Amino acid sequence: MQPIMKKRIDSIADCIGKKIQKGLKDDYLGLYSGEFGLLLFLFYYARYTGDKKFSCLAESYAETLLERLVKDINTHTFSGGLSGVLYLFAFLRENNFIDIDVSNMQPEFNLYLVNKMRYDIQVQNYDYMHGALGVGLLFLKSGTNPEQIQELIDFLYNTAEKDSVTGIFKWKFLIDPEKNAWGYNIALSHGMAGIVIFLSRVVTSGYCDSKVMEMLHGAINYILSQQIDFHQFGSFFPNQSLENKPSFIAKSRLAWCYGDLGIAMSLWLAGKAIRNMEWQDKGLACLLSSTQRLSLTDNYVKDAGICHGSAGIAMIYNRMYLETKRTEFKDSVQYWIDRTLDFAHFEDGLAGYKTHYQDGLVCNYSLLMGIAGVGLVLLSYLEDDKQIWDEMLLIS
């Protein structure tokens, strides 16, 4: 399998390299959805191959994107905007991929980010990908802005719906923008599992106080209250909160974005943060049970991307193998890596891949949904590395 995987990784690198050399610009610049996300794969690929051509390409592309950043970026978000980009550069510097210093831009960027974070606070936009907590993740990473970290902690505490009997803390999210419908979301990507992981990072960063601990316990109490019968439904958690009164209860997809995997990772990480073995055991049991879910159709796995595809599943199981050395996870990584390679069968795709989007298939270069993310997962598997970049996907 290694020769096939190497060939696929090389094809992805070639595809991204040609895009850059042709000067083809994406609609977005951000970490998850745009051109900055391609840098992560390029730097890893250059280190893996030792190819100076790709090292030079990655460095020159980084400089080009930074020049565009000041004038072209128009959002602060972690997924598509400035906070995610600055987090990426902090990671790249920390791991000796680059020595580019953006500190001279920091004061202006900082003012912008704080103002945008405060706007999100006013409209109660918690979403880490598109709201206030994404800025908080950057501040935790950089070790700056303790006042704003406290502001976010107070914001979460003051806006939580609290139940003194059950000990539950919960927050409402915008679950249908077209209808302006609000409800409860337990997913990693846009819901309470993301809040739990943010609070866990607050703890490990040293900002822990009684409010943080109360919220962490309360949020997990709520998530656990949403559990359904795995043997009856095929998953531990539904796609959306039971409180939203879905017309019927159905098992959630197998994916990074929604369902058991992201929720279980939030339990595991919170348990690690405060040494709560009950939460860790619950997350571990959920993840181990999920390894039995092998059908692409039944688990709504329609492409290879990290967000809702096979590479994202392999990434999570690989993280858990690295943490536990359980053979169940090792075997599952192999299975989902194989499925990821199988998805590269489109003659008109990018390195053979297409992304399932809405009701069709599209070509996508990005980290979250496209070939950059697929290539990164394959590369970490091939190199048997520590997959430390997955902190940007909130699973470590």
VOPADREN-953370 format. One record per residue (C-alpha): x, y, z; residue in three letters; chain. Coordinates in nm, 4 decimals. Layout:
<pts>
(pt (X, Y, Z), "ALA", "A") ...
</pts>
This chain:
<pts>
(pt (0.0000, 0.0000, 0.0000), "MET", "A") (pt (0.2894, 0.2380, 0.0685), "GLN", "A") (pt (0.3755, 0.2911, -0.3004), "PRO", "A") (pt (0.0094, 0.3730, -0.3749), "ILE", "A") (pt (-0.0034, 0.6157, -0.0837), "MET", "A") (pt (0.3227, 0.7839, -0.1810), "LYS", "A") (pt (0.1950, 0.8250, -0.5348), "LYS", "A") (pt (-0.1291, 0.9790, -0.4093), "ARG", "A") (pt (0.0522, 1.2207, -0.1790), "ILE", "A") (pt (0.2853, 1.3219, -0.4635), "ASP", "A") (pt (-0.0175, 1.3778, -0.6883), "SER", "A") (pt (-0.1768, 1.6047, -0.4283), "ILE", "A") (pt (0.1467, 1.8029, -0.3910), "ALA", "A") (pt (0.1792, 1.8342, -0.7681), "ASP", "A") (pt (-0.1809, 1.9472, -0.7993), "CYS", "A") (pt (-0.1444, 2.2161, -0.5312), "ILE", "A") (pt (0.1938, 2.3230, -0.6725), "GLY", "A") (pt (0.0480, 2.3745, -1.0210), "LYS", "A") (pt (-0.2384, 2.5763, -0.8777), "LYS", "A") (pt (0.0057, 2.8108, -0.7035), "ILE", "A") (pt (0.2387, 2.8419, -1.0037), "GLN", "A") (pt (-0.0548, 2.9297, -1.2279), "LYS", "A") (pt (-0.1578, 3.2025, -0.9850), "GLY", "A") (pt (-0.5046, 3.0551, -0.9368), "LEU", "A") (pt (-0.6678, 3.2278, -0.6402), "LYS", "A") (pt (-0.9383, 3.0832, -0.4186), "ASP", "A") (pt (-1.2359, 3.2823, -0.2997), "ASP", "A") (pt (-1.1114, 3.2480, 0.0575), "TYR", "A") (pt (-0.7778, 3.2964, 0.2316), "LEU", "A") (pt (-0.8466, 3.1264, 0.5638), "GLY", "A") (pt (-0.7028, 2.8283, 0.7476), "LEU", "A") (pt (-0.9872, 2.5810, 0.7013), "TYR", "A") (pt (-1.1489, 2.6978, 0.3831), "SER", "A") (pt (-0.8870, 2.8909, 0.1915), "GLY", "A") (pt (-0.5325, 2.9277, 0.0683), "GLU", "A") (pt (-0.3489, 2.9606, 0.4004), "PHE", "A") (pt (-0.4567, 2.6070, 0.4850), "GLY", "A") (pt (-0.2604, 2.4772, 0.1853), "LEU", "A") (pt (0.0593, 2.5986, 0.3526), "LEU", "A") (pt (0.0293, 2.3390, 0.6259), "LEU", "A") (pt (0.0389, 2.0534, 0.3763), "PHE", "A") (pt (0.3129, 2.2170, 0.1683), "LEU", "A") (pt (0.5499, 2.2656, 0.4620), "PHE", "A") (pt (0.4943, 1.9097, 0.5824), "TYR", "A") (pt (0.5423, 1.7738, 0.2319), "TYR", "A") (pt (0.8624, 1.9750, 0.1834), "ALA", "A") (pt (1.0008, 1.8389, 0.5118), "ARG", "A") (pt (0.8993, 1.4829, 0.4205), "TYR", "A") (pt (1.0612, 1.4893, 0.0752), "THR", "A") (pt (1.3539, 1.7170, 0.1511), "GLY", "A") (pt (1.2781, 1.8722, -0.1868), "ASP", "A") (pt (1.4153, 2.2274, -0.1957), "LYS", "A") (pt (1.1751, 2.3090, -0.4774), "LYS", "A") (pt (0.8783, 2.2595, -0.2476), "PHE", "A") (pt (1.0498, 2.4335, 0.0439), "SER", "A") (pt (1.1007, 2.7397, -0.1741), "CYS", "A") (pt (0.7468, 2.7139, -0.3079), "LEU", "A") (pt (0.5994, 2.6975, 0.0435), "ALA", "A") (pt (0.8078, 2.9906, 0.1674), "GLU", "A") (pt (0.7353, 3.2131, -0.1317), "SER", "A") (pt (0.3654, 3.1228, -0.1184), "TYR", "A") (pt (0.3583, 3.2149, 0.2529), "ALA", "A") (pt (0.5087, 3.5549, 0.1756), "GLU", "A") (pt (0.2636, 3.6121, -0.1111), "THR", "A") (pt (-0.0321, 3.5239, 0.1089), "LEU", "A") (pt (0.0892, 3.7519, 0.3867), "LEU", "A") (pt (0.1024, 4.0402, 0.1405), "GLU", "A") (pt (-0.2573, 3.9640, 0.0441), "ARG", "A") (pt (-0.3631, 3.9208, 0.4055), "LEU", "A") (pt (-0.3629, 4.2885, 0.4991), "VAL", "A") (pt (-0.5724, 4.4024, 0.2054), "LYS", "A") (pt (-0.7834, 4.0978, 0.1187), "ASP", "A") (pt (-0.8870, 3.9271, 0.4403), "ILE", "A") (pt (-1.2280, 4.0464, 0.5545), "ASN", "A") (pt (-1.3166, 3.8327, 0.8525), "THR", "A") (pt (-1.1745, 3.7482, 1.1934), "HIS", "A") (pt (-1.2918, 3.3889, 1.2178), "THR", "A") (pt (-1.0888, 3.0780, 1.2943), "PHE", "A") (pt (-1.2203, 2.8905, 0.9931), "SER", "A") (pt (-1.1892, 3.1515, 0.7219), "GLY", "A") (pt (-1.0273, 3.4566, 0.8742), "GLY", "A") (pt (-0.7499, 3.6233, 1.0669), "LEU", "A") (pt (-0.7550, 3.4295, 1.3950), "SER", "A") (pt (-0.7059, 3.0964, 1.2171), "GLY", "A") (pt (-0.4283, 3.2368, 0.9979), "VAL", "A") (pt (-0.2367, 3.3776, 1.2955), "LEU", "A") (pt (-0.2819, 3.0478, 1.4813), "TYR", "A") (pt (-0.1328, 2.8678, 1.1807), "LEU", "A") (pt (0.1728, 3.0949, 1.1763), "PHE", "A") (pt (0.2215, 3.0489, 1.5507), "ALA", "A") (pt (0.2174, 2.6713, 1.4938), "PHE", "A") (pt (0.4561, 2.6893, 1.1982), "LEU", "A") (pt (0.7051, 2.9033, 1.3922), "ARG", "A") (pt (0.6750, 2.6851, 1.7026), "GLU", "A") (pt (0.7618, 2.3758, 1.4976), "ASN", "A") (pt (1.0450, 2.5333, 1.2989), "ASN", "A") (pt (0.8758, 2.5373, 0.9592), "PHE", "A") (pt (0.9190, 2.9125, 0.9136), "ILE", "A") (pt (1.0983, 3.2061, 1.0676), "ASP", "A") (pt (0.8601, 3.4674, 0.9311), "ILE", "A") (pt (0.7839, 3.7234, 1.2020), "ASP", "A") (pt (0.4408, 3.8869, 1.1904), "VAL", "A") (pt (0.4794, 4.0680, 1.5239), "SER", "A") (pt (0.4992, 4.4074, 1.3505), "ASN", "A") (pt (0.1422, 4.3511, 1.2322), "MET", "A") (pt (0.0225, 4.2317, 1.5727), "GLN", "A") (pt (-0.1014, 4.5591, 1.7323), "PRO", "A") (pt (-0.3296, 4.6418, 1.4404), "GLU", "A") (pt (-0.4481, 4.2818, 1.4120), "PHE", "A") (pt (-0.5077, 4.2597, 1.7855), "ASN", "A") (pt (-0.7375, 4.5628, 1.7934), "LEU", "A") (pt (-0.9375, 4.4245, 1.5022), "TYR", "A") (pt (-0.9712, 4.0801, 1.6616), "LEU", "A") (pt (-1.0794, 4.2142, 1.9999), "VAL", "A") (pt (-1.3432, 4.4376, 1.8409), "ASN", "A") (pt (-1.4800, 4.1499, 1.6334), "LYS", "A") (pt (-1.4774, 3.9170, 1.9328), "MET", "A") (pt (-1.6797, 4.1707, 2.1295), "ARG", "A") (pt (-1.9314, 4.1986, 1.8496), "TYR", "A") (pt (-1.9729, 3.8196, 1.8536), "ASP", "A") (pt (-2.0235, 3.8409, 2.2291), "ILE", "A") (pt (-2.3015, 4.0975, 2.1787), "GLN", "A") (pt (-2.4883, 3.8704, 1.9357), "VAL", "A") (pt (-2.4086, 3.5550, 2.1385), "GLN", "A") (pt (-2.2107, 3.3885, 1.8604), "ASN", "A") (pt (-2.0187, 3.1153, 2.0435), "TYR", "A") (pt (-1.9191, 2.9049, 1.7407), "ASP", "A") (pt (-1.5415, 2.8488, 1.7489), "TYR", "A") (pt (-1.5224, 2.8239, 1.3691), "MET", "A") (pt (-1.7172, 3.1423, 1.2968), "HIS", "A") (pt (-1.7547, 3.3270, 1.6257), "GLY", "A") (pt (-1.5994, 3.4545, 1.9461), "ALA", "A") (pt (-1.4282, 3.1389, 2.0692), "LEU", "A") (pt (-1.2057, 3.1194, 1.7616), "GLY", "A") (pt (-1.0372, 3.4434, 1.8667), "VAL", "A") (pt (-1.0053, 3.2964, 2.2147), "GLY", "A") (pt (-0.8238, 2.9917, 2.0769), "LEU", "A") (pt (-0.5664, 3.2207, 1.9158), "LEU", "A") (pt (-0.5133, 3.4161, 2.2391), "PHE", "A") (pt (-0.4674, 3.0920, 2.4325), "LEU", "A") (pt (-0.2161, 2.9695, 2.1738), "LYS", "A") (pt (-0.0155, 3.2916, 2.1758), "SER", "A") (pt (-0.0339, 3.3390, 2.5531), "GLY", "A") (pt (-0.1600, 3.6932, 2.5099), "THR", "A") (pt (-0.4690, 3.8961, 2.6020), "ASN", "A") (pt (-0.5539, 3.7502, 2.9443), "PRO", "A") (pt (-0.8191, 4.0205, 2.9862), "GLU", "A") (pt (-0.9978, 3.9008, 2.6751), "GLN", "A") (pt (-0.9745, 3.5373, 2.7858), "ILE", "A") (pt (-1.1453, 3.6402, 3.1079), "GLN", "A") (pt (-1.3985, 3.8351, 2.9047), "GLU", "A") (pt (-1.4842, 3.5185, 2.7121), "LEU", "A") (pt (-1.5095, 3.3156, 3.0331), "ILE", "A") (pt (-1.7475, 3.5728, 3.1824), "ASP", "A") (pt (-1.9453, 3.5850, 2.8564), "PHE", "A") (pt (-1.9950, 3.2085, 2.8546), "LEU", "A") (pt (-2.0864, 3.2003, 3.2219), "TYR", "A") (pt (-2.3302, 3.4908, 3.2098), "ASN", "A") (pt (-2.5148, 3.3719, 2.8995), "THR", "A") (pt (-2.5399, 3.0026, 2.9911), "ALA", "A") (pt (-2.8764, 2.8519, 3.0703), "GLU", "A") (pt (-2.8198, 2.6898, 3.4105), "LYS", "A") (pt (-3.0149, 2.4199, 3.5913), "ASP", "A") (pt (-2.9266, 2.4007, 3.9591), "SER", "A") (pt (-3.0933, 2.0595, 3.9984), "VAL", "A") (pt (-2.9149, 1.8749, 3.7168), "THR", "A") (pt (-2.6018, 2.0887, 3.7168), "GLY", "A") (pt (-2.6473, 2.1444, 3.3435), "ILE", "A") (pt (-2.5010, 2.4408, 3.1556), "PHE", "A") (pt (-2.6148, 2.4894, 2.7951), "LYS", "A") (pt (-2.6044, 2.7505, 2.5239), "TRP", "A") (pt (-2.8171, 2.8122, 2.2182), "LYS", "A") (pt (-2.6650, 2.8285, 1.8710), "PHE", "A") (pt (-2.7955, 2.9482, 1.5375), "LEU", "A") (pt (-2.8805, 2.6107, 1.3821), "ILE", "A") (pt (-3.0600, 2.7317, 1.0684), "ASP", "A") (pt (-2.9360, 3.0716, 0.9433), "PRO", "A") (pt (-3.1909, 3.0856, 0.6595), "GLU", "A") (pt (-3.4799, 3.0588, 0.9037), "LYS", "A") (pt (-3.2991, 3.2408, 1.1871), "ASN", "A") (pt (-3.3722, 2.9333, 1.3983), "ALA", "A") (pt (-3.1900, 2.8878, 1.7286), "TRP", "A") (pt (-3.1475, 2.5642, 1.9196), "GLY", "A") (pt (-2.9038, 2.3394, 2.1010), "TYR", "A") (pt (-2.6076, 2.1895, 1.9189), "ASN", "A") (pt (-2.3793, 1.9270, 2.0743), "ILE", "A") (pt (-2.1361, 1.8882, 1.7823), "ALA", "A") (pt (-1.7653, 1.9707, 1.7753), "LEU", "A") (pt (-1.7758, 2.1948, 1.4702), "SER", "A") (pt (-2.0550, 2.4339, 1.5670), "HIS", "A") (pt (-2.1751, 2.3321, 1.9100), "GLY", "A") (pt (-2.1168, 2.2469, 2.2712), "MET", "A") (pt (-1.8396, 1.9926, 2.2177), "ALA", "A") (pt (-1.6421, 2.2867, 2.0778), "GLY", "A") (pt (-1.7171, 2.4883, 2.3930), "ILE", "A") (pt (-1.6003, 2.1954, 2.6088), "VAL", "A") (pt (-1.2697, 2.1753, 2.4195), "ILE", "A") (pt (-1.2225, 2.5527, 2.4459), "PHE", "A") (pt (-1.2804, 2.5381, 2.8228), "LEU", "A") (pt (-1.0395, 2.2426, 2.8452), "SER", "A") (pt (-0.7717, 2.4531, 2.6781), "ARG", "A") (pt (-0.8475, 2.7375, 2.9169), "VAL", "A") (pt (-0.7744, 2.4958, 3.2029), "VAL", "A") (pt (-0.4498, 2.3641, 3.0511), "THR", "A") (pt (-0.3380, 2.7200, 2.9736), "SER", "A") (pt (-0.3584, 2.8132, 3.3407), "GLY", "A") (pt (-0.6649, 3.0377, 3.3397), "TYR", "A") (pt (-0.8703, 2.7957, 3.5471), "CYS", "A") (pt (-1.1137, 2.9368, 3.8035), "ASP", "A") (pt (-1.4382, 2.8255, 3.9650), "SER", "A") (pt (-1.6467, 2.9547, 3.6736), "LYS", "A") (pt (-1.4496, 2.7489, 3.4226), "VAL", "A") (pt (-1.4803, 2.4313, 3.6289), "MET", "A") (pt (-1.8519, 2.4858, 3.6852), "GLU", "A") (pt (-1.9104, 2.5403, 3.3125), "MET", "A") (pt (-1.6982, 2.2429, 3.2115), "LEU", "A") (pt (-1.8896, 2.0089, 3.4391), "HIS", "A") (pt (-2.2225, 2.1639, 3.3404), "GLY", "A") (pt (-2.1597, 2.1446, 2.9650), "ALA", "A") (pt (-2.0592, 1.7785, 2.9878), "ILE", "A") (pt (-2.3647, 1.7071, 3.2014), "ASN", "A") (pt (-2.5742, 1.8449, 2.9169), "TYR", "A") (pt (-2.3921, 1.6498, 2.6461), "ILE", "A") (pt (-2.4299, 1.3264, 2.8426), "LEU", "A") (pt (-2.8010, 1.3983, 2.8893), "SER", "A") (pt (-2.8371, 1.3756, 2.5110), "GLN", "A") (pt (-2.7107, 1.0184, 2.4861), "GLN", "A") (pt (-2.9192, 0.7662, 2.2942), "ILE", "A") (pt (-2.9047, 0.3852, 2.2882), "ASP", "A") (pt (-2.6141, 0.2735, 2.0692), "PHE", "A") (pt (-2.7595, -0.0743, 2.0204), "HIS", "A") (pt (-3.0947, 0.0667, 1.9099), "GLN", "A") (pt (-2.9838, 0.3598, 1.6975), "PHE", "A") (pt (-2.6252, 0.2800, 1.5966), "GLY", "A") (pt (-2.4611, 0.5796, 1.7653), "SER", "A") (pt (-2.4236, 0.7187, 2.1161), "PHE", "A") (pt (-2.5453, 1.0664, 2.0237), "PHE", "A") (pt (-2.7900, 1.2133, 1.7698), "PRO", "A") (pt (-2.6947, 1.4654, 1.5023), "ASN", "A") (pt (-2.8733, 1.7417, 1.6905), "GLN", "A") (pt (-2.9894, 1.7909, 2.0457), "SER", "A") (pt (-3.2965, 1.5939, 2.1457), "LEU", "A") (pt (-3.4271, 1.9180, 2.2944), "GLU", "A") (pt (-3.4722, 2.0604, 1.9452), "ASN", "A") (pt (-3.7543, 1.8067, 1.9137), "LYS", "A") (pt (-3.6471, 1.6355, 1.5915), "PRO", "A") (pt (-3.9322, 1.4491, 1.4226), "SER", "A") (pt (-3.7476, 1.1227, 1.4796), "PHE", "A") (pt (-3.4271, 1.0098, 1.6466), "ILE", "A") (pt (-3.1666, 0.8828, 1.4045), "ALA", "A") (pt (-2.8042, 0.7906, 1.4464), "LYS", "A") (pt (-2.5499, 1.0594, 1.3744), "SER", "A") (pt (-2.2963, 1.0452, 1.0948), "ARG", "A") (pt (-1.9430, 0.9168, 1.1469), "LEU", "A") (pt (-1.7355, 1.2301, 1.1019), "ALA", "A") (pt (-1.5184, 1.4968, 1.2598), "TRP", "A") (pt (-1.7839, 1.7675, 1.2311), "CYS", "A") (pt (-2.0989, 1.6107, 1.3772), "TYR", "A") (pt (-2.1756, 1.2987, 1.5754), "GLY", "A") (pt (-2.0010, 1.0592, 1.8106), "ASP", "A") (pt (-1.6373, 1.1152, 1.7117), "LEU", "A") (pt (-1.6126, 1.4869, 1.7859), "GLY", "A") (pt (-1.8331, 1.4628, 2.0949), "ILE", "A") (pt (-1.6320, 1.1720, 2.2335), "ALA", "A") (pt (-1.3083, 1.3623, 2.1715), "MET", "A") (pt (-1.4443, 1.6518, 2.3783), "SER", "A") (pt (-1.5120, 1.4122, 2.6680), "LEU", "A") (pt (-1.1640, 1.2615, 2.6345), "TRP", "A") (pt (-0.9867, 1.5981, 2.6224), "LEU", "A") (pt (-1.1877, 1.7463, 2.9094), "ALA", "A") (pt (-1.1133, 1.4377, 3.1163), "GLY", "A") (pt (-0.7416, 1.4739, 3.0438), "LYS", "A") (pt (-0.7483, 1.8445, 3.1301), "ALA", "A") (pt (-0.8851, 1.7955, 3.4822), "ILE", "A") (pt (-0.7873, 1.4280, 3.5364), "ARG", "A") (pt (-1.1465, 1.3061, 3.5347), "ASN", "A") (pt (-1.1281, 0.9370, 3.4476), "MET", "A") (pt (-1.5063, 0.9026, 3.4256), "GLU", "A") (pt (-1.5180, 1.1439, 3.1315), "TRP", "A") (pt (-1.2153, 0.9864, 2.9675), "GLN", "A") (pt (-1.3626, 0.6394, 3.0025), "ASP", "A") (pt (-1.6923, 0.7569, 2.8557), "LYS", "A") (pt (-1.5192, 0.9148, 2.5566), "GLY", "A") (pt (-1.3014, 0.6072, 2.5085), "LEU", "A") (pt (-1.6006, 0.3710, 2.5200), "ALA", "A") (pt (-1.7857, 0.5804, 2.2638), "CYS", "A") (pt (-1.4873, 0.5884, 2.0307), "LEU", "A") (pt (-1.4187, 0.2162, 2.0647), "LEU", "A") (pt (-1.7827, 0.1339, 1.9848), "SER", "A") (pt (-1.7686, 0.3612, 1.6822), "SER", "A") (pt (-1.4888, 0.1505, 1.5322), "THR", "A") (pt (-1.7579, -0.1092, 1.4591), "GLN", "A") (pt (-1.9221, 0.1322, 1.2145), "ARG", "A") (pt (-1.7685, 0.0364, 0.8804), "LEU", "A") (pt (-2.0351, 0.1023, 0.6171), "SER", "A") (pt (-1.9825, 0.4125, 0.4049), "LEU", "A") (pt (-2.3518, 0.4393, 0.3185), "THR", "A") (pt (-2.4926, 0.3784, 0.6657), "ASP", "A") (pt (-2.2503, 0.6271, 0.8200), "ASN", "A") (pt (-2.2968, 0.8992, 0.5530), "TYR", "A") (pt (-1.9321, 0.8944, 0.4423), "VAL", "A") (pt (-1.9383, 1.0277, 0.0865), "LYS", "A") (pt (-1.5884, 1.1661, 0.0278), "ASP", "A") (pt (-1.2343, 1.1700, 0.1655), "ALA", "A") (pt (-1.2168, 1.5151, 0.3271), "GLY", "A") (pt (-1.1402, 1.5860, 0.6907), "ILE", "A") (pt (-1.4697, 1.7585, 0.7705), "CYS", "A") (pt (-1.7178, 1.4818, 0.7003), "HIS", "A") (pt (-1.5130, 1.2220, 0.5140), "GLY", "A") (pt (-1.2852, 0.9240, 0.5584), "SER", "A") (pt (-0.9613, 1.1170, 0.6203), "ALA", "A") (pt (-1.1181, 1.2942, 0.9164), "GLY", "A") (pt (-1.2251, 0.9614, 1.0641), "ILE", "A") (pt (-0.8732, 0.8195, 1.0154), "ALA", "A") (pt (-0.7278, 1.1339, 1.1774), "MET", "A") (pt (-0.9377, 1.0910, 1.4934), "ILE", "A") (pt (-0.8657, 0.7201, 1.5285), "TYR", "A") (pt (-0.4962, 0.7880, 1.4744), "ASN", "A") (pt (-0.5032, 1.0479, 1.7516), "ARG", "A") (pt (-0.6615, 0.7909, 1.9821), "MET", "A") (pt (-0.4091, 0.5244, 1.8819), "TYR", "A") (pt (-0.1286, 0.7664, 1.9644), "LEU", "A") (pt (-0.2903, 0.8347, 2.3033), "GLU", "A") (pt (-0.3891, 0.4789, 2.4017), "THR", "A") (pt (-0.1984, 0.2320, 2.1782), "LYS", "A") (pt (-0.5224, 0.0315, 2.1492), "ARG", "A") (pt (-0.5128, -0.2082, 1.8535), "THR", "A") (pt (-0.8790, -0.1332, 1.7762), "GLU", "A") (pt (-0.7812, 0.2196, 1.6824), "PHE", "A") (pt (-0.4765, 0.1080, 1.4849), "LYS", "A") (pt (-0.6912, -0.1305, 1.2794), "ASP", "A") (pt (-0.9539, 0.1405, 1.2254), "SER", "A") (pt (-0.6935, 0.3889, 1.1036), "VAL", "A") (pt (-0.5812, 0.1357, 0.8444), "GLN", "A") (pt (-0.9392, 0.0714, 0.7338), "TYR", "A") (pt (-1.0241, 0.4399, 0.6873), "TRP", "A") (pt (-0.6906, 0.5172, 0.5194), "ILE", "A") (pt (-0.7758, 0.2460, 0.2672), "ASP", "A") (pt (-1.1175, 0.4027, 0.2078), "ARG", "A") (pt (-0.9480, 0.7409, 0.1663), "THR", "A") (pt (-0.7286, 0.6000, -0.1085), "LEU", "A") (pt (-1.0359, 0.4378, -0.2681), "ASP", "A") (pt (-1.2074, 0.7759, -0.3004), "PHE", "A") (pt (-0.9404, 0.8956, -0.5467), "ALA", "A") (pt (-1.1200, 0.7645, -0.8547), "HIS", "A") (pt (-1.2379, 1.0748, -1.0403), "PHE", "A") (pt (-1.0644, 1.1400, -1.3701), "GLU", "A") (pt (-1.1677, 1.5051, -1.3529), "ASP", "A") (pt (-1.0881, 1.5391, -0.9812), "GLY", "A") (pt (-0.7926, 1.6947, -0.8005), "LEU", "A") (pt (-0.5386, 1.4138, -0.7674), "ALA", "A") (pt (-0.8425, 1.1916, -0.8217), "GLY", "A") (pt (-1.0525, 1.3470, -0.5429), "TYR", "A") (pt (-1.3790, 1.5342, -0.5360), "LYS", "A") (pt (-1.5659, 1.6776, -0.2371), "THR", "A") (pt (-1.9304, 1.6073, -0.1693), "HIS", "A") (pt (-2.0977, 1.9458, -0.1350), "TYR", "A") (pt (-2.4729, 1.9889, -0.0994), "GLN", "A") (pt (-2.6179, 1.7662, -0.3726), "ASP", "A") (pt (-2.3118, 1.7383, -0.5949), "GLY", "A") (pt (-1.9385, 1.6794, -0.6198), "LEU", "A") (pt (-1.6878, 1.9631, -0.6536), "VAL", "A") (pt (-1.3105, 2.0070, -0.6723), "CYS", "A") (pt (-1.1720, 2.1484, -0.3482), "ASN", "A") (pt (-0.8131, 2.2262, -0.2485), "TYR", "A") (pt (-0.8757, 2.3255, 0.1136), "SER", "A") (pt (-0.7555, 2.1869, 0.4452), "LEU", "A") (pt (-1.0963, 2.1088, 0.5926), "LEU", "A") (pt (-1.2847, 1.9695, 0.2953), "MET", "A") (pt (-1.0310, 1.9252, 0.0181), "GLY", "A") (pt (-0.7084, 1.7624, -0.0908), "ILE", "A") (pt (-0.4721, 1.9567, 0.1385), "ALA", "A") (pt (-0.6337, 1.7927, 0.4396), "GLY", "A") (pt (-0.6449, 1.4518, 0.2733), "VAL", "A") (pt (-0.2756, 1.4791, 0.1852), "GLY", "A") (pt (-0.1851, 1.5813, 0.5391), "LEU", "A") (pt (-0.3642, 1.2807, 0.6920), "VAL", "A") (pt (-0.2017, 1.0417, 0.4443), "LEU", "A") (pt (0.1395, 1.1965, 0.5047), "LEU", "A") (pt (0.1156, 1.1650, 0.8842), "SER", "A") (pt (0.0115, 0.8019, 0.8457), "TYR", "A") (pt (0.2947, 0.7257, 0.6036), "LEU", "A") (pt (0.5544, 0.8978, 0.8217), "GLU", "A") (pt (0.4120, 0.7508, 1.1431), "ASP", "A") (pt (0.4538, 1.0916, 1.3045), "ASP", "A") (pt (0.2807, 1.2385, 1.6086), "LYS", "A") (pt (0.0149, 1.4229, 1.4022), "GLN", "A") (pt (0.0643, 1.7338, 1.6159), "ILE", "A") (pt (-0.1034, 1.9546, 1.3547), "TRP", "A") (pt (-0.4410, 1.8140, 1.4602), "ASP", "A") (pt (-0.4522, 2.0691, 1.7428), "GLU", "A") (pt (-0.5854, 2.3046, 1.4738), "MET", "A") (pt (-0.8812, 2.0671, 1.4323), "LEU", "A") (pt (-0.9375, 2.0632, 1.8121), "LEU", "A") (pt (-0.8721, 1.6930, 1.8644), "ILE", "A") (pt (-0.5527, 1.7352, 2.0672), "SER", "A") 
</pts>
